[in-house]
Each structure stands twice: as C-alpha cells, then as structure tokens.
C-alpha cells in the first residue's frame, strides 16, 4: 500500500470482537482494514449531517 508512508498512523478504540470480525472479512475480500476504514470514512464525510437530538 503506497499511502502507508504518506499518512500518519491514527489510534482509535474498537472492541476486539468487532476488530477481529472486520479483519477476517477484509482478508476474505483481499482488502486491508485501512482500506475499509478509509472507504467508510469517505462515505461518512460525504453524507449530509444529521440533526442533533
């Protein structure tokens, strides 16, 4: 992954069960967790803001 060396590492907290399940699924799809997280963050950024409750 070429982007690895151009972007800083980030620390986030994710429950172990969720991390392992996501890691296994990404591996089955031939992807990395970094690719999955970046794709989903991009979708999150682009969608309209939610109203505060």
Backbone as ProteinMPNN parsed JSONL, in Angstrom:
{"seq_chain_A": "XXXXXXXXXXXXXXXXXXXXXXXXXXXXXXXXXXXXXXXXXXXXXXXXXXXXX", "coords_chain_A": {"N_chain_A": [[0.854, -1.187, 0.0], [0.83, 1.997, -1.047], [0.065, 4.432, 0.145], [0.62, 4.169, 2.812], [3.063, 5.205, 3.68], [2.762, 7.889, 3.401], [0.903, 8.951, 5.078], [0.049, 9.692, 8.472], [-0.077, 7.367, 11.226], [-3.03, 6.499, 13.007], [-4.71, 6.38, 16.136], [-7.37, 4.514, 17.391], [-10.176, 3.363, 19.33], [-11.541, 0.194, 19.313], [-13.811, -2.407, 19.857], [-12.556, -5.684, 20.594], [-13.901, -7.945, 19.449], [-15.323, -6.861, 17.284], [-13.211, -5.806, 15.772], [-11.749, -8.157, 15.077], [-13.688, -9.561, 13.585], [-14.08, -7.769, 11.457], [-11.509, -7.703, 10.399], [-11.179, -10.375, 9.513], [-13.21, -10.475, 7.549], [-12.324, -8.483, 5.756], [-9.904, -9.656, 4.948], [-10.905, -11.933, 3.609], [-11.975, -10.652, 1.445], [-9.755, -9.726, 0.22], [-8.684, -7.327, 1.077], [-7.446, -4.591, 3.127], [-7.759, -3.572, 6.567], [-7.272, -0.864, 6.802], [-7.941, 0.071, 4.226], [-10.689, -0.472, 4.22], [-11.632, 1.098, 6.42], [-10.891, 3.69, 5.566], [-12.455, 3.913, 3.217], [-15.063, 3.78, 4.282], [-15.029, 5.998, 6.007], [-14.803, 8.045, 4.137], [-17.31, 7.847, 2.878], [-18.897, 8.554, 5.073], [-18.085, 11.209, 5.535], [-19.035, 12.46, 3.224], [-21.819, 12.229, 3.319], [-24.933, 13.848, 4.176], [-25.139, 16.0, 7.073], [-26.363, 14.884, 10.238], [-29.213, 15.826, 12.147], [-28.924, 17.242, 15.403], [-30.04, 15.569, 18.315]], "CA_chain_A": [[0.0, 0.0, 0.0], [1.683, 3.175, -1.211], [-0.357, 5.504, 1.044], [1.084, 3.899, 4.173], [4.199, 6.032, 4.024], [2.433, 9.299, 3.213], [-0.088, 9.378, 6.058], [0.383, 9.25, 9.829], [-0.888, 6.339, 11.866], [-4.025, 7.043, 13.944], [-5.143, 5.443, 17.165], [-8.794, 4.536, 17.732], [-10.575, 2.227, 20.168], [-12.545, -0.661, 18.687], [-13.913, -3.664, 20.606], [-11.821, -6.795, 19.987], [-14.762, -8.807, 18.628], [-15.616, -6.137, 16.051], [-11.954, -5.728, 15.028], [-11.445, -9.477, 14.518], [-14.672, -9.862, 12.538], [-13.789, -6.904, 10.307], [-10.231, -8.151, 9.839], [-11.439, -11.618, 8.77], [-13.982, -10.155, 6.352], [-11.432, -7.767, 4.838], [-8.977, -10.648, 4.386], [-11.649, -12.738, 2.62], [-12.198, -9.796, 0.276], [-8.464, -9.305, -0.308], [-8.516, -5.917, 1.43], [-6.9, -4.322, 4.458], [-8.619, -2.776, 7.443], [-7.047, 0.536, 6.435], [-8.756, 0.361, 3.044], [-12.105, -0.49, 4.633], [-11.896, 2.266, 7.263], [-10.825, 4.897, 4.737], [-13.628, 3.945, 2.335], [-16.253, 4.095, 5.075], [-14.912, 7.39, 6.463], [-15.104, 8.9, 2.98], [-18.775, 7.843, 2.755], [-19.413, 9.307, 6.21], [-17.798, 12.631, 5.305], [-19.827, 12.959, 2.096], [-23.264, 12.221, 3.532], [-25.424, 15.04, 4.888], [-25.075, 15.981, 8.541], [-27.591, 14.538, 10.974], [-29.666, 16.833, 13.111], [-28.695, 16.886, 16.802], [-31.279, 15.216, 19.027]], "C_chain_A": [[0.887, 1.233, 0.0], [1.345, 4.282, -0.223], [0.211, 5.349, 2.453], [2.178, 4.87, 4.598], [3.913, 7.521, 3.894], [1.476, 9.822, 4.267], [0.294, 8.867, 7.448], [-0.56, 8.148, 10.308], [-1.833, 7.03, 12.85], [-4.391, 5.97, 14.953], [-6.631, 5.615, 17.451], [-9.1, 3.306, 18.582], [-11.725, 1.488, 19.49], [-12.617, -1.951, 19.504], [-13.23, -4.813, 19.85], [-12.681, -7.639, 19.046], [-15.047, -8.159, 17.268], [-14.371, -6.081, 15.162], [-11.644, -7.061, 14.339], [-12.401, -9.852, 13.394], [-14.402, -9.042, 11.281], [-12.502, -7.342, 9.623], [-10.412, -9.418, 8.997], [-12.196, -11.338, 7.478], [-13.109, -9.446, 5.322], [-10.459, -8.734, 4.174], [-9.659, -11.52, 3.332], [-11.852, -11.965, 1.325], [-10.885, -9.33, -0.357], [-8.16, -7.836, -0.045], [-7.842, -5.807, 2.777], [-7.922, -3.54, 5.267], [-8.474, -1.289, 7.102], [-7.89, 0.926, 5.231], [-10.23, 0.453, 3.41], [-12.444, 0.765, 5.429], [-11.877, 3.543, 6.434], [-12.028, 5.015, 3.81], [-14.883, 4.351, 3.107], [-16.204, 5.517, 5.628], [-15.232, 8.362, 5.334], [-16.617, 8.983, 2.763], [-19.407, 8.696, 3.856], [-19.246, 10.81, 6.0], [-18.725, 13.217, 4.249], [-21.329, 12.999, 2.36], [-23.686, 13.451, 4.328], [-25.33, 14.881, 6.401], [-26.419, 15.577, 9.105], [-27.949, 15.692, 11.887], [-29.341, 16.336, 14.517], [-30.02, 16.591, 17.465], [-31.445, 16.03, 20.262]], "O_chain_A": [[1.618, 1.474, 0.961], [2.24, 5.006, 0.212], [0.269, 6.323, 3.203], [2.213, 5.306, 5.749], [4.762, 8.337, 4.252], [1.257, 11.031, 4.344], [0.799, 7.754, 7.59], [-1.692, 8.029, 9.84], [-1.469, 8.037, 13.457], [-4.376, 4.78, 14.637], [-7.097, 6.723, 17.719], [-8.36, 2.323, 18.55], [-12.746, 2.082, 19.142], [-11.577, -2.532, 19.814], [-13.317, -4.9, 18.625], [-12.23, -8.006, 17.961], [-15.016, -8.826, 16.234], [-14.458, -6.282, 13.951], [-11.314, -7.087, 13.153], [-11.983, -10.395, 12.372], [-14.484, -9.562, 10.168], [-12.422, -7.348, 8.394], [-9.864, -9.522, 7.9], [-11.867, -11.895, 6.43], [-13.155, -9.78, 4.138], [-10.216, -8.643, 2.97], [-9.074, -11.813, 2.29], [-11.895, -12.549, 0.242], [-10.902, -8.617, -1.361], [-7.473, -7.18, -0.828], [-7.682, -6.799, 3.487], [-8.834, -2.926, 4.714], [-9.457, -0.548, 7.116], [-8.491, 2.001, 5.218], [-10.933, 1.357, 2.957], [-13.441, 1.427, 5.142], [-12.758, 4.39, 6.585], [-12.566, 6.109, 3.636], [-15.671, 5.172, 2.635], [-17.24, 6.177, 5.711], [-15.865, 9.393, 5.562], [-17.148, 10.061, 2.496], [-20.335, 9.464, 3.602], [-20.166, 11.586, 6.26], [-19.155, 14.364, 4.375], [-22.047, 13.737, 1.685], [-22.886, 14.024, 5.067], [-25.427, 13.775, 6.934], [-27.47, 15.88, 8.54], [-27.081, 16.439, 12.339], [-29.467, 15.144, 14.796], [-31.013, 17.275, 17.214], [-32.431, 15.865, 20.981]]}, "name": "protein", "num_of_chains": 1, "seq": "XXXXXXXXXXXXXXXXXXXXXXXXXXXXXXXXXXXXXXXXXXXXXXXXXXXXX"}
